[in-house]
Amino acid sequence: MLYHLRVNDYSNTPKYQQLYNSVITGIENADILPGDKLPSIHEVCAELDVAKGTVERAYDMLKENQIVEGVKGKGFYICYTPTGKTLRIFLLFNKLSAYKKIIYDAFVETLGAGAGIDFFVYNNDFRLFRELLINHAYNHTHYVIMPHFREEGEKAYELINGLPKHKLVLIDRLVEGVQGQYGATFQNFEKNIYQALTEALPILRKYHTLNLLFPHSSYHPRSIQSGFYKFCSEYDFTAKILHNIHDETICRGNVYINLIEEDLVELIRKIKNTSYDLGQEVGLLSYNDTPLKEFLLDGITVLSTDFAQMGRTAARLVLTNSREHIENAFRLIVRKSL
């Protein structure tokens, strides 16, 4: 912050006004963002060789104009852009879905009406992701990115590292190789499935085989498979990874865990064509809760992150200019399908 504060000894403009103006200029250029902390009066005096009263007057002006707010015992923080220039956010999602809409709605609501959002979708395509970043990701106060790819995702960190880290927030997934200090709200995919299945263990004991539907072209992290295998190994279940449910026969004593909605539709069709009692002879677990899953088959058991919380957390990271990494809540919701 001190870098953006300027005083010219030869200017006719009073030094307190110069300090005030330099803060405004920093905000205009998105170098100073909501949530940033002003340096202490002592630090400014020592750095710029100005009187204490000069800095106090500049800070009083910022406070009077509601550009900063004081936090008792901590100092002053930027809270407003006075020229009408609002937050301008580059928001990049991997796909559109019911879950993504929940994240988006919570994100927008938490930001408030003053934020401008440029929203793009790259359909899990790395090449489109790269094109959008190169051609559209500029002159924004923040870059909020959800990084999931079907192919070439290992190259994503190179592009993301080209963004200013103090303006970056990653959603849903961390990317190995991204350096610097940036904000993130993410799922711990390996831990989440392991803990959720462990929570469901008393119910799962009536089955002997767990099947994870993981298509070859899936953008989901492979760490889900690691957590799945770990659970099955520790608790003595037969573990199977199924890449194409269309080729499978539903078997008694099996639980089927789907990641994508297309597989869920086919699973429901296949289960309904058997004579097995769902929730007793065959089990069904689905990733990501929706209102519809509460009613399908009298209730489908789900493993789900809290999408609304993820959207709210991402917005708070933007509003406070935080570099925190916050793990998002994950839960098991037991219904009749298990």
VENFENCOR-V865890 format. One record per residue. N is the residue number from 0. PHI is phi in radians with two decimals (* if undefined). OMEGA is omega in whole degrees, 0 to 359 (999 if undefined). NEAR is the number of other ideal C-beta (glycine too) atoms within 10 Angstrom. Layout:
n,phi,omega,near
N,PHI,OMEGA,NEAR
N,PHI,OMEGA,NEAR
//
This chain:
n,phi,omega,near
0,*,181,15
1,-1.01,181,11
2,-1.06,185,9
3,-1.56,179,15
4,-1.61,186,23
5,-2.28,173,14
6,-2.42,178,19
7,-1.88,183,10
8,-1.12,185,9
9,-1.74,180,4
10,-1.43,176,11
11,-1.37,180,5
12,-1.31,179,11
13,-0.96,185,12
14,-1.12,178,18
15,-1.12,179,20
16,-1.22,177,14
17,-1.09,178,20
18,-1.08,178,22
19,-1.01,183,21
20,-1.11,181,14
21,-1.19,175,18
22,-1.16,180,25
23,-1.08,179,16
24,-1.08,177,14
25,-1.07,178,19
26,-1.18,180,22
27,-1.01,183,13
28,-1.54,181,12
29,1.09,172,18
30,-1.46,175,16
31,-2.07,190,22
32,-2.13,175,19
33,-0.92,182,20
34,1.72,177,15
35,-1.14,181,20
36,-1.68,174,14
37,-1.24,174,23
38,-1.12,180,19
39,-1.16,178,13
40,-1.01,179,18
41,-1.08,180,10
42,-1.10,180,14
43,-1.15,179,23
44,-1.02,183,17
45,-1.20,184,12
46,-1.27,187,13
47,-1.81,180,19
48,0.99,178,9
49,-2.15,182,20
50,-1.29,179,11
51,-1.01,181,11
52,-1.09,179,11
53,-1.13,181,20
54,-1.18,180,24
55,-1.05,180,14
56,-1.14,178,17
57,-1.08,181,26
58,-1.18,177,23
59,-1.09,178,13
60,-1.10,179,17
61,-1.09,179,22
62,-1.22,180,14
63,-1.07,181,9
64,-1.57,176,12
65,1.05,175,10
66,-1.53,175,21
67,-2.23,173,22
68,-2.29,180,12
69,-1.55,174,13
70,-2.00,187,10
71,-0.96,178,5
72,1.42,183,5
73,-2.14,180,8
74,2.17,184,14
75,-1.95,182,19
76,-2.23,176,16
77,-1.14,182,21
78,-2.28,188,16
79,-2.79,173,15
80,-1.84,194,19
81,-1.31,185,13
82,-1.65,180,9
83,1.56,177,6
84,-1.41,186,14
85,-1.62,172,16
86,-1.03,175,20
87,-2.14,192,14
88,-1.96,172,24
89,-1.57,185,23
90,-1.94,187,24
91,-2.19,179,21
92,-1.83,179,21
93,-1.35,181,23
94,-2.86,173,14
95,-1.77,177,11
96,-2.84,178,15
97,-1.07,181,13
98,-1.23,180,19
99,-1.13,178,18
100,-1.13,178,13
101,-1.10,178,19
102,-1.06,182,27
103,-1.05,182,18
104,-1.07,180,13
105,-1.17,179,20
106,-1.09,182,25
107,-1.13,181,17
108,-1.09,182,13
109,-1.24,178,17
110,-1.14,182,22
111,1.62,188,11
112,-1.24,186,7
113,-1.37,185,12
114,-1.61,173,20
115,-1.74,184,12
116,-2.18,171,16
117,-1.73,190,14
118,-1.84,180,12
119,-2.31,178,17
120,-2.26,184,17
121,-1.99,172,22
122,0.92,178,13
123,1.07,184,18
124,-1.71,184,18
125,-1.09,182,18
126,-1.14,177,11
127,-1.19,175,13
128,-0.97,180,26
129,-1.09,180,16
130,-1.08,180,13
131,-1.14,179,19
132,-1.13,183,21
133,-1.20,189,11
134,-1.64,187,9
135,-2.23,186,13
136,-1.55,176,18
137,-2.67,180,10
138,1.01,176,10
139,-1.96,176,20
140,-1.40,180,22
141,-2.58,177,28
142,-2.17,184,22
143,-1.96,194,24
144,-2.26,174,30
145,-1.90,190,20
146,-1.69,175,24
147,-2.32,185,19
148,-2.40,174,19
149,-1.40,180,16
150,-2.48,174,12
151,1.11,181,12
152,-1.10,180,19
153,-1.16,179,12
154,-1.60,188,14
155,-1.07,185,22
156,-1.06,181,15
157,-1.12,179,11
158,-1.23,182,19
159,-1.13,179,22
160,-1.15,177,14
161,-1.38,179,10
162,-1.54,176,20
163,-1.14,189,13
164,-1.14,181,15
165,-1.25,178,16
166,-1.92,188,21
167,-1.73,170,22
168,-2.34,174,26
169,-1.66,179,22
170,-2.02,169,27
171,1.40,186,24
172,-2.64,172,22
173,-1.45,181,17
174,-2.04,179,18
175,-1.09,179,8
176,1.78,177,12
177,-1.28,186,20
178,-1.87,177,9
179,1.54,181,12
180,-1.80,183,11
181,-2.61,179,23
182,-1.52,178,25
183,-2.80,167,24
184,-2.20,196,27
185,-2.50,171,19
186,-1.73,171,22
187,-1.73,194,18
188,-1.10,181,20
189,-1.14,181,18
190,-1.13,185,15
191,-1.07,182,23
192,-1.20,179,27
193,-1.09,182,20
194,-1.20,180,17
195,-1.17,178,21
196,-1.18,177,24
197,-1.11,177,15
198,-1.11,181,14
199,-1.51,187,19
200,-0.93,180,12
201,-1.01,179,8
202,-1.40,183,15
203,-1.22,184,20
204,-1.07,179,10
205,-1.42,178,13
206,-2.02,179,19
207,-2.05,185,14
208,-2.30,175,16
209,-1.95,180,22
210,-2.00,176,24
211,-1.83,180,22
212,-1.45,186,25
213,-2.34,183,19
214,-1.00,179,17
215,-0.99,185,7
216,-1.59,185,9
217,-1.15,174,17
218,-1.57,182,19
219,-1.18,181,16
220,-1.11,178,18
221,-1.16,179,10
222,-1.10,174,16
223,-1.07,179,22
224,-1.10,180,17
225,-1.08,179,15
226,-1.14,178,22
227,-1.11,180,23
228,-1.12,180,18
229,-1.05,179,17
230,-1.08,183,21
231,-1.08,179,19
232,-1.19,184,10
233,-1.22,185,12
234,-1.97,168,13
235,1.11,170,7
236,-1.84,169,20
237,-1.26,184,12
238,-1.96,177,15
239,-2.33,171,15
240,-1.79,179,11
241,-1.85,182,17
242,-1.67,181,12
243,-2.58,183,11
244,-1.15,181,21
245,-1.09,182,8
246,-1.60,187,7
247,-1.76,173,17
248,-1.84,178,7
249,-1.20,184,19
250,-2.09,178,14
251,-1.12,179,14
252,1.43,181,13
253,-1.89,171,20
254,-1.95,180,23
255,-2.03,181,26
256,-2.01,181,23
257,-1.82,178,25
258,-1.77,185,19
259,-2.04,186,19
260,-1.17,179,16
261,-1.06,178,12
262,-1.21,180,22
263,-1.11,179,21
264,-1.05,180,13
265,-1.19,177,15
266,-1.07,180,24
267,-1.05,179,18
268,-1.06,182,10
269,-1.17,180,16
270,-1.12,180,17
271,-1.15,179,11
272,-1.51,176,9
273,-1.84,176,14
274,-1.76,184,6
275,-1.28,177,17
276,-1.47,181,9
277,-1.16,182,19
278,1.67,177,20
279,-2.23,181,12
280,-1.71,178,16
281,-2.38,180,22
282,-2.03,180,25
283,-2.37,176,25
284,-2.16,182,26
285,-2.20,174,27
286,-1.33,170,23
287,1.30,183,19
288,-1.39,170,22
289,-2.40,178,17
290,-0.98,182,7
291,-1.14,183,10
292,-1.20,176,20
293,-1.20,186,13
294,-1.97,179,10
295,-1.07,180,16
296,0.92,183,17
297,1.12,176,11
298,2.08,179,16
299,-1.77,176,26
300,-1.16,185,24
301,-2.27,168,22
302,-1.93,189,23
303,-2.61,168,19
304,-1.36,179,24
305,-1.60,187,18
306,-1.16,179,23
307,-1.11,178,15
308,-1.08,179,16
309,-1.06,178,24
310,-1.12,179,25
311,-1.14,181,18
312,-1.12,179,27
313,-1.04,179,30
314,-1.13,180,24
315,-1.17,176,19
316,-1.09,177,25
317,-1.19,186,26
318,-1.12,181,18
319,-1.74,181,15
320,0.95,185,20
321,-1.47,174,17
322,-1.84,180,15
323,-1.22,169,14
324,-1.93,188,14
325,-2.06,178,16
326,-1.31,184,15
327,-1.44,181,20
328,-1.15,179,13
329,-2.34,186,17
330,-2.59,171,14
331,-1.81,176,19
332,-2.04,184,16
333,-1.51,176,15
334,-2.32,191,20
335,-1.20,185,13
336,-1.26,177,24
337,-2.06,999,23
//
